[in-house]
Amino acid sequence: MTYQRYPIDIKVYTEQSQNAPCFICRIVTRDIIEPHTIIYEDDTAIVFFSKHQLLYGYTLVAPRQHREQVTGDFSLEEYLALQRIVYRVAEALR
C-alpha cells in the first residue's frame, strides 16, 4: 500500500501552529481536513500516518489529551502506557 505524500507549506504551518488548536488535537476531534490515516486509537492514544511522510511507515503516536511536555505533563504510569503503545506500533511496523 502506498500513501499520498503532501508537501508542507511552512508559512501555513507556522500560522496554524501559532493561532489554532494543535494539529493532533484537531485530528483527535476530527476537526482537521487534511488526510492522516489513523491506524490505531484507544482511550489513551491515537496513532496515525502523517500526511507528510518522511520515511516509509513514518508514524506518529500521540496522547488523546493535549500535552506539551514530553515527560513533565505525564505521571509515570501515563508515560509508560504511551511508551507501550509506541513499542507495539514499532513491532507491528517491523
PyMOL commands that set and color helices and strands:
alter all, ss='L'
color gray80, all
select helices_A, chain A and resi 10-19+23-28+76-93
alter helices_A, ss='H'
color red, helices_A
select strands_A, chain A and resi 37-41+45-49+59-63
alter strands_A, ss='S'
color yellow, strands_A
deselect
rebuild
show_as cartoon
